Amino acid sequence: TRRHSTSLVDESDVFGRQNEIEELIDHLLSKDASEKSPAVVPIVGMGGVGKTTLGKAAYNDEKVQSHFNLTAWFCVSEPYDAFRITKGLLQQIGSLQVDDNLNQLQVKLKESLKGKRFLIVLDDMWNENYNEWDDLWNVFVQGGIGSKIIVTTRKESVALMMQTEQISMDTFSIDDSWSLFKRHAFENMDPMEHPELEEVGKQIVAKCKGLPLALKTLTGMLRSKSELKGGDVF
């Protein structure tokens, strides 16, 4: 099943990743003339670790948005479809009329990006076919100096194919996991006043193994059940 994502970010999800966010923003704002343009920044990590959230946090940063002439976000996912990607990016940057021919679409996108400093996010990339990546890359090569492409992927092989330095994301520590869980589960409550809930919560945190998406999903399920039962928390 094809996954979908948008560039909209929930500020409450951007948690425990400030160092990675600052590192990514610094990279996006750098204008190293010796750097290959556009520079590709792969973000690599297991499913649910927060790659898309990291990309969103940097993409929506005010300094980043004002730095680039054009920005576009596209969820690639599976199966890889060059036509869908090209058409989607064209629509993102404001092209209202799109063709049904891949060659014409790619020529149009290349012309639209030519000389512009752009930021493009290709979220959830699985395809490790170098020839297909090279074909897509050729659409971007005439962008202005300082153009960047963020690629999020679970696959180390995809990042290696791009032959550039990557950002590798680890799972949360127990402390960060517990803080995130408290934020979603307890809201304005003090967990110290509910020791029985705190104990259940810490068991859940341990089971989620530092994956923020798992923590958020499970907490949401627990809250839904408690609301159905008329409970305060779970």
C-alpha positions, -999 to +999 in steps of 0.1 A: +000+000+000+014+034-010+020+057+020+012+094+018+028+123+036+025+161+034+049+189+045+026+200+073+042+194+107+026+190+141+049+209+165+042+184+193+058+157+172+091+176+169+106+164+201+141+152+211+156+159+177+168+195+181+204+186+172+194+168+141+171+196+130+198+222+135+223+201+116+199+197+087+189+234+086+226+244+086+232+220+057+203+234+037+214+270+042+250+264+033+261+277-001+294+259-008+304+267-044+325+235-045+295+213-036+277+194-062+245+211-071+219+202-062+233+187-030+215+156-019+209+151+019+197+115+026+180+109+060+182+072+069+166+053+096+141+025+104+104+029+100+088+051+126+120+067+139+111+102+127+127+108+093+097+125+078+091+146+109+127+157+108+123+166+071+091+186+079+107+205+107+135+217+085+114+223+054+089+245+074+116+265+091+112+302+082+148+307+074+147+277+050+115+288+033+128+323+027+162+310+015+149+291-015+132+304-047+111+272-050+102+245-025+083+212-031+075+182-011+066+148-026+060+114-011+076+088-034+068+056-016+062+023-035+059+014-063+084+039-078+067+059-105+088+086-124+057+100-141+038+105-108+069+121-092+075+145-120+039+155-124+035+159-086+066+182-084+054+203-113+021+208-096+038+217-064+058+245-080+027+260-096+024+244-130-014+241-137-011+224-171+006+191-171+011+167-199+005+129-201+040+123-216+069+116-192+095+132-215+075+164-219+068+165-182+105+162-173+116+188-199+090+212-184+102+205-148+138+209-158+130+243-174+110+254-144+139+246-120+167+260-143+187+287-125+164+287-094+177+278-059+152+251-050+146+227-021+128+194-030+119+167-005+115+132-018+099+114+012+099+076+017+122+066-011+126+028-016+139+025-051+176+015-053+178+013-091+207+037-099+196+042-136+162+054-125+176+077-099+201+091-125+172+097-149+154+117-122+186+135-111+191+148-147+159+169-142+175+187-113+210+194-125+205+229-139+191+243-106+208+273-091+238+271-067+227+261-033+198+239-044+191+209-022+173+177-023+163+159+009+156+121+005+142+101+034+146+064+033+147+033+054+173+017+031+210+023+036+215+012+000+193+041-013+215+066+006+247+050-006+235+053-042+234+090-038+271+091-029+269+118-003+270+123+034+239+111+052+220+119+084+214+086+103+186+086+128+187+065+159+158+055+182+149+076+212+165+071+246+143+058+274+142+093+289+131+110+256+106+082+250+091+087+284+089+125+279+072+120+245+048+095+260+039+119+289+033+147+265+007+127+245-008+106+273-010+129+303-013+163+288-019+186+317-019+159+343+010+151+367+019+114+362+033+113+397-003+117+410-013+085+391+014+060+399-006+031+385-008+049+351+029+058+353+037+021+357+016+011+327+031+040+307+067+029+314+059-007+302+045+008+270+076+029+265+098-002+269+077-021+243+080+008+217+118+004+217+125+041+212+103+046+181+084+079+183+057+069+158+049+037+178+047+057+210+023+083+195+002+056+178-002+035+209-009+065+231-036+076+207-052+042+208-051+042+246-066+077+248-094+067+224-103+037+245-103+057+277-126+083+261-150+056+250-151+043+285-153+077+301-120+074+318-096+102+325-065+088+307-063+052+296 
